[in-house]
Amino acid sequence: MTESKHQEYDYKLVTLCEAVWGKGYISPGGTREVERIVGDTVLEGKQVLDVGCGSGGISRFLTTRFSTGHITGVDVDAYLVGLCRQQAGDAGLADKVSYHCIEPGPLPFSDESFDIVFTKDSLIHIKDKTAICQEVFRVLRDGGEFIASDWMCSEDPITPEMQRYIELEELGFGMGNQRQYYDALFAAGFQEIQFTDRNAWYRDLAREEHSLLAGELYDELVADVGRDFTDHNVEIWAAMCVVLDRGELRPTHWAAKKPG
């Protein structure tokens, strides 16, 4: 398996994200949001693929909370995968979770390798939603489930406010709307596709996070990652709050099943 040299997340960004969202989490909601995504899906004893495993908090939580068989985490960011491996080892979970740094593109696994594919807020980095949904379908066993969340936009044209937010983030966003995700999942062959819009939840939480960044966490972050970087992220959160309030940024969960 060829390791990717791709990097968008570095020490500063991971430090800031984890200061806001918790150790091992580089997207919002922590363990409660992960539990909501899992819902009624049975993970016990299952082979799970975590696409875009981030800094590893989710896969460590999944295996301890839900007694998974084995979790394989993949990411294109070598720095993140290094953190995942280190922290899994420190937690004594190296036999329960493994991580691979992969090149962008097709998933490097055989057909029907996994019972469950999980991803949280990662597919936004992949512009071709149809291609990634086809890959997830391919690596799932018959009857397998795709449980996930992602940052989506409304179906309206991109506004100047949304464009400003995307440009401030500088994370190669491939923003799509719920209809585009549904079409990609359906075209791949998934059935029983269900979406849960989480805009209202994060709209309120994001304002609290912005207040933390600009207030209680500010001096600590300035000392750790620098004033310019901290100020830039305070600006990002302010722009994000605008598009959340306007209903243009719509965090969304989904669940879909491969027939079997």
N, C-alpha and C positions, 0 to 999 in steps of 0.2 A: 504494500500500500504506500504510494508516494505521498510524502508530507507536503502540505501547502506552505508557501512562504508569505501568504497573505496576512496582513495585519491591519485592523481598524481599531481594535481595542488595545490600549497600552495601560501602564501602571496608573497614570493619572485618571483616565476615564473609568477604569474598574474601581479605583479607590473612591471616586465621587459617586458612582452608581451604588456601590455597596454601602456607602455612608447613608444614602437615602433609603435604599431598598433592603438592606441586610446582607450579611456575609454570605457569599455564594450566589447572590441574585443581582443580575444586571438588567432586570425588567421588573415592573411593579407587582405588588400583591403578596409576595412571599408565599408561605406554605398554604395559607387559606385560598389563595387564587389557584394554586396548583391543585388543591383538593376539589375546587369547583370545576376545573377542566376535566379532571379524572371522572367526577360524577359517580355513576353506577358501574363504570367499567371495572371489571375484575382484573387485577394485575398480579395477584398471587401466583407465583411459580412461572410467570410468563417471561418470554424473551422480548425485551423492549429495546427499541431504537429511539434515542433522544437526538433529534436533528437540531443542530445549533445549540450545543450543550452549554454555551456560555462559560461561566466560571465554576459550574459544577454543583451548585447548591441544590438544583432541582433533582438531578439524578441521585444524589446522596439521600435526599428526603424521600424520593419515591421508593428506593429500595428498603429503607428502614421503616417507613410508614405502611407500605403495602406488600412487603415481603415478596418482591419480584424475584424471578429466577435469576436473570442476569440483565443488566442494562449496558448497552453499548452507546456511548456518546460520541457524536462526530461534530466537528467544527472546522471551518476553513482558517481559523485564526490560531496560529501556533502558540502565541502567548497565553490565550485562554486555555488551550488544551494542556499546556504545561501546568497551569494553576489547578486544573481539574485533577490531573494525575497526582500532584503533590498533596492536595487536600484529601483525596480519597485514601491515599496511603496513610496520611496522618490520622484519619478517622478509622483506620482498620477495615476499609471497605474495598481494598484492591482486588479481592476475590469476587466481589459482587458487582463491581462496575469497571468498565474499561473504556478508554478514550482513544480516538484516532483523529489526527489532523489530516484532512483530506483536501484535494483540489476541488474547486467549484466544478459542478457538472454532475454526471451520473453518480449515483451512490455505489460505492465499491463493495457491494454485497451480492450474493447469489439470489436468485428468485426465491421467494417464499422463505426468507430467513428469520422473520420476526412475527410474533403474535400481535404486538402493539407498536405503533409508531406514535411518538409524542413529540410535539414541538411547541415552544412558547416564544412568541414574538421574534421569530427568526426568519420566516419566509419573506418578510418585508425586504430583506436584503437580496432576494432572488426575483429578478424581473419576470422570468418565464414561469408563471404559476402552473401552466398546463404541464410543462416538462417535469417539475418537481412532484406534482400530484401523480403523474404517471410512474415516476420512480418509486414513490411511496407505495403505490398500488402493487408494483412489481415485487417489492421486497416483503410485502405482507403475505402471510399464509391465508388460505381461504378461510373466511369468517373473521379475519383480523380487523382491528379497529384503528382508525386514525383520529386521535384526540389532540386538540391543538387550540392555540390562540394566536392572534396576530393583530398588528396595527392596520386598520383599514380606514379608507376615506369614504365619504358619502358619494352618491352617484352623480352629484352635481359637478360641473367643471371645476378644476383646481382654481381657487381664488388667490388673489395676491397675498392674503393672510396665510393660507396654507402653503403657498410657494415660499414665503419667507421662513416659515417654520422648517420646511424640508431643507432649505439651503443652510439654515443655522445648524441643523443637526449634523450635516456633512458625513452621513453614514451610508451613502449609496442607496437611499431608499428606493424601492420599487413598489410604490404605493398602489394598491388595488382596492376595489370596492367589493361588497358582499356578492353582488351578481357575478363579478369576474371570478371570485373564488368558487362560487357554486358551479359555474360553467366548467371550470378546470377540474373540479372534483367529479362532476358528472361525466365529463368527457373521458376521464381516466377509468371510469367504471364503478365508482363508489355509489352505494345506495344508502338509504336512511340518513340523508345529510340533514343535519340540524345546526342552526346558528343561534347564539345567544349574544345579543348586543350588550356591551359593558361600558358604554359611553357615560351613563349617569353615575355609575360607581366611580370611574376614574376622574370624571370632571371635578368631583368634590375632593378626592384624594390629591389630585395634582396641585390644587390650590394650597393644601396643607404642606405638600412637599416644597413648593416654591417659597412658602414662608419659612420653612426650615433652612433651605439653602441660603436665603437672604438674611436669616437671623441666627438661630441657635447654632447651625453648623458652619456658618460663614468663616469665622476666624480660624477654626480648626482646619478647614479645607484650604484656606489661603496659605497656612503654614505648611500643608502637606503637598498641595498640587499647584500652588501659585495663585496670585490675585487675578491675573488675566484669564486663566482657565476657569477659575471659579466664577468670575463675573460673566464670562461667555455663557456658562451653563445656567446662571440665574436668568440671563436673557432668553435662552432656549426655553426654559420652563415657563416664562411669562408668555412667550409666543405660543407655546403648546396650550396653555390655559385658554387663550383666545380661540383657537380652532376647536378645542373641546367644547367650550361654551356655545360656539356657533353650530355645533353638531357636525363639523367637517372631519374631525378625527374620531374614529369609532373603534376602539379596542373591541375585539369580538372573539368569542369561543366558537369552535365547531366540533362536531363528532360525525364520523362517517364510517361505513362498514364495507369491507370487501365481501361480496357474496361468497357463500361457501356451504 
